[in-house]
Amino acid sequence: MQEITVTPTVFNWLPLVAKGNSAQLVRPGDLQYLGAFRLPGGDVRPETFAYGGNAMTFNPDGDSSGSDDGFPGSLFVTGHDRLAYGELPDGTQVAEISIPEPIVSDNLADLNQAEFVQGFHNVAEGFFTELEEIPRIGMQYLDTPATGARIHLAWGQHLQPDDPPVPSHAWFDPDLSGPDMQGAWFIGNQPRYVHSV
């Protein structure tokens, strides 16, 4: 039986393992709870995960010098959300953290704590300034021969303006000290909201 790792989501922060044929649909019974871990950092905004975690992506090559605990790679995670009307214009910074061994416990003090691989950086500074009211963000780490390693970013807000339309996609380098953000773009002739409700 093949074992594959399913990337943790912003909703659970917990690594899961799927067992079975990766070409088949993953069902709830295929997932196994492995535990949880604590996030690093303090609570001073914008460089905090409090009111953050809007987007997260897995870097399979991250934290190469980290411990050999069976949980390789790292996570890029957004911090405290950017707030509109000048309240927190430098919010939604991105940090890279290690993935420590998860622990099953009801006691928070028992959990291992992740460490910063790269601290918070304001990679989207000057971008998406028209999309700051209750931001909705997606990030995906992709390493392709055409571009090399890039983190693709989709940025929106709870009510996306249509007139005029605002470009909401970009990418940046995983080296957060020099992210070289490129964009913002539209995706072809797609509407800003892909699915109607």
Rosetta blueprint (number, residue, H / E / L):
1 M L
2 Q L
3 E E
4 I E
5 T E
6 V E
7 T L
8 P L
9 T L
10 V L
11 F L
12 N L
13 W L
14 L L
15 P L
16 L E
17 V E
18 A E
19 K E
20 G L
21 N L
22 S L
23 A L
24 Q L
25 L L
26 V L
27 R L
28 P H
29 G H
30 D H
31 L E
32 Q E
33 Y E
34 L L
35 G L
36 A E
37 F L
38 R E
39 L L
40 P L
41 G L
42 G L
43 D L
44 V L
45 R L
46 P L
47 E L
48 T L
49 F L
50 A L
51 Y L
52 G L
53 G L
54 N L
55 A L
56 M E
57 T E
58 F E
59 N E
60 P L
61 D L
62 G L
63 D L
64 S L
65 S L
66 G L
67 S L
68 D L
69 D L
70 G L
71 F L
72 P L
73 G L
74 S E
75 L E
76 F E
77 V E
78 T E
79 G L
80 H L
81 D L
82 R L
83 L E
84 A L
85 Y L
86 G L
87 E L
88 L E
89 P L
90 D L
91 G L
92 T L
93 Q L
94 V E
95 A E
96 E E
97 I E
98 S E
99 I L
100 P L
101 E L
102 P L
103 I E
104 V L
105 S L
106 D L
107 N L
108 L H
109 A H
110 D H
111 L L
112 N L
113 Q E
114 A L
115 E L
116 F E
117 V E
118 Q E
119 G E
120 F E
121 H E
122 N L
123 V L
124 A L
125 E L
126 G L
127 F L
128 F L
129 T L
130 E L
131 L L
132 E L
133 E L
134 I L
135 P E
136 R E
137 I E
138 G E
139 M E
140 Q E
141 Y E
142 L E
143 D E
144 T E
145 P L
146 A L
147 T L
148 G E
149 A E
150 R E
151 I E
152 H E
153 L E
154 A E
155 W E
156 G E
157 Q E
158 H L
159 L L
160 Q L
161 P L
162 D E
163 D L
164 P L
165 P E
166 V L
167 P L
168 S L
169 H E
170 A E
171 W E
172 F E
173 D L
174 P L
175 D L
176 L L
177 S L
178 G L
179 P L
180 D L
181 M L
182 Q E
183 G E
184 A E
185 W E
186 F L
187 I L
188 G L
189 N L
190 Q L
191 P L
192 R L
193 Y L
194 V L
195 H L
196 S L
197 V L
